[in-house]
Amino acid sequence: MPHANAAQSHLYIGLMSGTSLDGVDGVLVNFEQGTRVLQHASCGFDAALRAELLALNTAGGQDELHRAALAANALVRHYAQVVRQLLSAARIRPDQVAAIGAHGQTVRHRPQMFDGTGYTLQLNAPALLAELCGITVVADLRSRDIAAGGQGAPLVPAFHQSLFGQEGRSTLVLNIGGIANLSVLGADGSVLGFDSGPGNALMDGWCLQHTGRAYDDGGQWAASGRPLPGLLTAMLAEPYLAQQPPKSTGRDLFHADWLARHLLHHAAQAAPADVQATLTEFTAASCADAVRHFGRGSDQLLVCGGGALNTYLMQRLAALLPGVRVGSTAERGLPPLEVEAAAFAWLARRCLLGLPGNLASVTGARGPRILGAIYPA
């Protein structure tokens, strides 16, 4: 049954803080006629919160439950700041917004592991967010899909289909956040989607470690180096990349220790810029391999997420996919940094309307499920 809020307003807010751990992106979306983003706002994480979220993504820390609860509160205060920015810029009141879709910060993602069901864990404090903002919050958007035998990710392909799908033409959408995921929107209306492998997470971590900068602006540092063939070959041999969909991954696999092991064996004395060039090539090559194997002959690749702003990475993608036109989702009306946040606004709306948010063809779940838990204003 549709939730009462769904009938009151076509305005929704979507919030996204992804595996890049760089901060929060938020959008205010009007779904009255299609999908129209009215405002975009962002808020970066301070160094302490970023370090704590990264630490909580690694098993074995001290007093993790206490630290996770406090980190969730801190995260939600960032969320609330973005919500306030959106409302102020649009000059609207909280009671004019139907709901906030708040995904939370993924710190563990282990679907189908251990006991056959596995779990996914996002730090979030949706009740606090509802209190701070005075707006209904939809959270916990992945666990129902996992309970139904799915991967719980990626969830954005259904939104990609609603926004970018074209009857009679196959379209590919590549989201390059901390992890990269590919949506294959078939000409017949079919949808396939999966996490292809690393996006910005390894590049950003290496850049921060060696330059003090949170990311490689435009890929300029990577472009100054030369890829290391032995290291690249070893990383591309990662078994996850050869797995068949449905599949999903995260920092549980592609993390600093994973990189350190490869460096120890293949590039112990390498120049940092050459490692950055290799990591960029690794992301580009793994994404390109996914397109070649599952792209169903499409000649169009729309890229979103922070990776779309990495000029060098986009150039490498285009070079590795000579038969495919590589462009940004901005060409289709939605800037790269707004797409994923808009997807969570869309998922919040689906929840309030009592409609499924997942695609079994993507996640491997036993069927369509309504995703999310509702925290009323």
C-alpha positions in Angstrom: 0.0 0.0 0.0 1.4 3.5 -0.9 2.6 5.5 2.1 0.6 8.7 2.8 3.5 11.0 2.0 3.7 9.7 -1.5 0.4 11.3 -2.4 1.3 14.7 -0.9 4.4 15.7 -2.9 6.5 14.9 -5.9 9.6 16.3 -4.3 12.2 14.0 -2.9 15.7 14.3 -1.6 18.4 11.7 -2.4 21.6 11.5 -0.4 24.7 9.5 -1.4 28.0 8.9 0.4 29.8 6.2 -1.5 33.0 4.1 -1.2 35.1 7.1 -2.3 34.6 8.4 1.2 35.0 12.0 0.0 31.7 13.3 1.3 28.0 13.6 0.7 26.2 14.5 -2.5 22.5 15.5 -2.3 19.8 16.3 -4.8 16.3 17.7 -4.7 14.3 15.9 -7.4 10.8 16.7 -8.8 9.2 13.5 -10.1 6.0 15.1 -11.2 6.8 14.7 -14.9 9.8 12.4 -15.3 12.9 13.1 -13.3 14.0 16.7 -12.8 16.8 17.6 -10.5 16.1 21.1 -9.0 19.1 21.5 -6.7 22.4 19.8 -6.0 24.5 20.3 -2.9 27.5 18.6 -1.4 29.5 18.5 1.9 32.9 17.0 2.2 34.0 14.8 5.1 36.6 16.2 7.5 39.8 14.1 7.8 38.8 12.6 11.2 35.4 11.2 10.0 36.9 9.9 6.8 39.7 8.1 8.7 37.1 6.6 11.1 34.8 5.4 8.3 37.8 3.9 6.5 39.0 2.2 9.8 35.5 0.8 10.4 35.6 -0.8 6.9 38.5 -3.0 8.2 37.8 -5.9 10.5 39.5 -6.1 13.9 39.3 -2.6 15.4 38.7 -1.8 19.0 35.3 -1.0 20.4 33.8 -1.1 16.9 30.1 -1.0 18.0 30.5 2.2 20.0 32.6 3.9 17.3 30.2 2.9 14.6 27.3 4.3 16.4 29.0 7.7 16.9 30.3 7.7 13.3 26.7 7.1 12.1 25.6 10.2 14.1 28.4 12.3 12.7 27.6 11.1 9.2 23.9 12.0 9.6 24.8 15.5 10.7 26.6 15.9 7.4 23.5 14.6 5.7 21.3 17.1 7.5 23.7 19.9 6.5 23.2 19.0 2.8 19.4 18.8 3.3 19.4 22.3 4.8 21.5 23.6 1.8 19.0 22.0 -0.6 16.0 23.4 1.1 17.5 26.9 1.4 18.6 27.0 -2.2 15.2 25.9 -3.5 13.3 28.0 -0.9 11.0 25.2 0.2 9.9 24.0 3.6 10.6 20.5 5.0 6.9 19.6 4.9 6.9 20.1 1.1 9.3 17.1 0.7 7.8 13.6 0.6 10.9 11.8 1.8 14.7 11.6 1.9 16.4 8.6 0.5 19.4 8.1 2.7 21.6 5.1 1.8 24.1 5.4 4.6 27.8 4.6 4.5 28.7 1.0 3.5 31.4 -0.4 5.8 30.9 -4.2 5.1 29.3 -5.9 2.1 29.3 -9.7 2.3 26.2 -11.0 0.5 25.7 -14.7 0.4 28.8 -15.4 2.5 29.3 -17.3 5.7 25.7 -18.7 6.3 24.4 -18.5 2.7 22.6 -15.3 3.2 25.4 -13.0 4.3 24.8 -9.3 5.1 25.5 -5.8 4.1 26.1 -3.1 6.7 25.6 0.7 6.2 26.3 3.1 9.0 23.3 5.4 9.3 21.1 7.0 11.9 17.8 7.5 10.0 15.8 8.3 13.1 18.2 11.1 13.9 18.0 12.4 10.4 14.2 12.5 10.5 14.5 14.4 13.8 17.1 16.9 12.5 15.3 17.6 9.2 11.6 17.1 9.9 11.2 15.0 6.8 10.3 11.3 6.4 13.4 9.2 5.8 13.7 6.0 3.8 16.8 4.0 4.7 18.1 0.4 4.8 17.7 0.0 1.1 19.8 -3.1 0.5 19.0 -5.7 3.2 15.6 -6.9 1.8 17.2 -7.8 -1.5 19.9 -9.8 0.3 17.2 -11.5 2.4 15.6 -12.6 -0.9 18.9 -14.2 -2.0 20.3 -11.2 -3.9 23.5 -9.3 -3.8 21.9 -6.1 -2.5 23.8 -4.3 -5.2 24.0 -2.5 -7.5 20.6 -0.8 -7.1 21.1 2.0 -9.6 20.5 0.0 -12.8 16.7 0.1 -12.3 17.0 3.9 -12.1 19.3 4.0 -15.1 16.7 2.2 -17.1 14.0 4.6 -16.1 16.2 7.6 -17.1 18.4 6.5 -19.9 16.8 3.4 -21.4 15.8 3.8 -25.1 13.4 1.4 -26.9 15.2 -0.2 -29.8 18.7 0.8 -28.7 21.1 -0.7 -26.3 22.7 1.8 -23.9 25.5 1.3 -21.3 25.8 3.4 -18.1 29.0 3.1 -16.1 29.0 4.6 -12.6 32.6 5.2 -11.5 32.5 5.9 -7.7 34.8 4.2 -5.3 33.7 1.0 -7.0 32.6 0.9 -10.6 29.3 -0.6 -11.7 27.9 -1.2 -15.2 24.3 -1.1 -16.3 23.5 -2.7 -19.6 20.1 -1.4 -20.8 19.0 -3.7 -23.6 17.2 -2.5 -26.7 14.4 -5.0 -25.7 14.0 -3.5 -22.3 16.1 -6.0 -20.5 18.5 -4.8 -17.8 21.8 -6.4 -16.6 24.0 -4.7 -14.0 26.9 -5.6 -11.7 30.0 -4.2 -10.0 32.7 -4.4 -12.5 35.5 -3.8 -10.0 37.5 -0.9 -8.6 36.6 2.7 -9.5 38.3 5.6 -7.7 39.0 3.9 -4.3 42.5 2.6 -5.0 43.5 5.7 -7.0 42.2 8.1 -4.4 43.9 6.2 -1.5 47.3 6.1 -3.3 47.0 9.8 -4.2 46.2 10.8 -0.6 49.1 8.7 0.7 51.7 10.2 -1.6 50.5 13.7 -2.4 48.2 14.6 0.5 45.4 15.3 -2.0 42.1 13.5 -1.7 42.0 12.6 -5.4 44.0 13.0 -8.6 42.5 16.1 -10.2 41.7 15.3 -13.8 44.1 12.3 -13.6 47.0 14.7 -14.2 49.3 12.8 -11.8 48.5 9.5 -13.4 49.1 10.9 -16.8 52.6 12.0 -15.7 53.5 8.3 -15.0 53.8 5.1 -17.0 51.8 2.0 -16.3 53.8 -1.0 -15.0 52.9 -4.0 -17.1 53.7 -6.7 -14.5 51.7 -5.0 -11.8 48.8 -4.4 -14.1 48.7 -8.0 -15.3 48.8 -9.2 -11.7 45.9 -7.0 -10.6 43.8 -7.9 -13.7 44.2 -11.6 -12.6 42.0 -10.9 -9.5 39.4 -13.7 -9.6 36.5 -11.4 -8.9 36.9 -9.8 -12.3 36.3 -13.1 -14.0 33.2 -14.0 -12.0 29.9 -14.0 -13.9 27.1 -11.7 -12.7 25.2 -11.2 -10.5 28.1 -10.0 -8.4 29.0 -7.0 -6.2 32.1 -5.9 -4.4 33.6 -3.1 -2.3 36.4 -2.1 0.0 36.0 -5.6 1.5 38.1 -6.7 -1.4 39.7 -3.7 -3.1 41.5 -2.1 -0.2 45.0 -0.8 0.7 46.3 -4.2 1.9 45.2 -5.8 -1.4 47.2 -3.2 -3.2 50.2 -3.5 -0.8 50.4 -7.2 -1.5 50.6 -6.6 -5.2 53.2 -3.9 -4.9 55.4 -6.1 -2.7 55.5 -8.7 -5.4 55.5 -6.7 -8.6 56.5 -3.0 -7.9 58.3 -2.7 -4.6 60.6 0.1 -5.9 58.2 1.7 -8.4 57.8 5.5 -8.6 54.5 6.6 -7.0 53.4 8.3 -10.3 53.9 5.0 -12.2 51.7 3.2 -9.6 49.0 5.8 -10.0 49.2 5.4 -13.8 48.8 1.6 -13.3 45.9 2.0 -10.9 44.1 4.3 -13.4 44.8 1.8 -16.2 43.5 -1.0 -14.0 40.2 0.8 -13.5 39.9 1.6 -17.1 40.8 -1.9 -18.3 38.5 -3.7 -15.9 35.6 -1.4 -16.9 36.4 -1.9 -20.6 36.6 -5.7 -20.2 33.1 -5.6 -18.6 31.8 -3.5 -21.5 33.3 -5.9 -24.1 32.0 -9.0 -22.4 28.5 -7.8 -21.5 27.8 -4.7 -23.6 25.6 -6.5 -26.1 27.0 -4.6 -29.1 26.1 -1.2 -27.7 28.1 1.7 -29.2 27.3 4.2 -26.5 28.7 4.4 -22.9 27.4 7.1 -20.5 29.7 7.6 -17.5 28.7 9.1 -14.2 30.2 9.3 -10.7 33.4 11.1 -9.8 35.3 9.1 -12.4 33.6 11.0 -15.2 35.5 14.1 -14.1 38.9 12.3 -14.4 39.9 13.4 -17.9 42.8 10.9 -18.2 40.6 8.0 -17.1 38.0 8.9 -19.6 40.6 9.1 -22.3 41.9 5.7 -21.4 38.4 4.2 -21.5 37.8 5.7 -24.9 41.2 4.3 -26.1 40.3 0.8 -24.8 36.8 0.9 -26.4 37.5 2.1 -30.0 34.0 1.1 -31.2 32.1 2.8 -28.4 31.4 6.5 -27.9 32.4 7.3 -24.4 30.6 10.4 -22.9 29.2 11.7 -19.7 25.6 11.4 -18.5 25.5 15.2 -18.6 24.9 14.7 -22.4 21.6 13.2 -21.4 20.6 15.9 -18.9 22.0 14.7 -15.6 25.5 15.7 -14.4 27.7 12.9 -13.3 27.8 13.8 -9.6 24.0 14.0 -9.4 23.0 10.6 -10.8 23.6 8.3 -7.9 22.0 10.6 -5.3 19.0 11.0 -7.7 18.8 7.2 -7.8 18.3 7.1 -4.0 15.6 9.7 -4.2 13.9 7.5 -6.9 14.2 4.4 -4.6 12.7 6.4 -1.7 9.8 7.2 -3.9 9.4 3.6 -5.0 9.3 2.6 -1.4 6.6 5.1 -0.4 4.5 4.1 -3.5 4.8 0.4 -2.5 6.7 -0.4 -5.7 9.7 -2.7 -6.1 13.1 -1.1 -6.2 15.3 -4.0 -7.2 15.8 -5.9 -10.4 16.2 -9.6 -10.0 18.1 -9.8 -13.3 20.7 -7.5 -11.7 21.0 -8.6 -8.1 20.0 -12.3 -8.4 17.2 -12.0 -5.9 14.3 -14.4 -6.0 12.0 -11.6 -7.4 11.1 -8.0 -7.1 11.0 -6.5 -3.6 10.0 -3.2 -2.0 13.2 -1.8 -0.6 13.7 0.3 2.5 12.5 1.1 6.0 10.4 4.2 6.6 11.1 6.6 9.4 8.2 9.1 9.5 8.8 12.8 10.0 
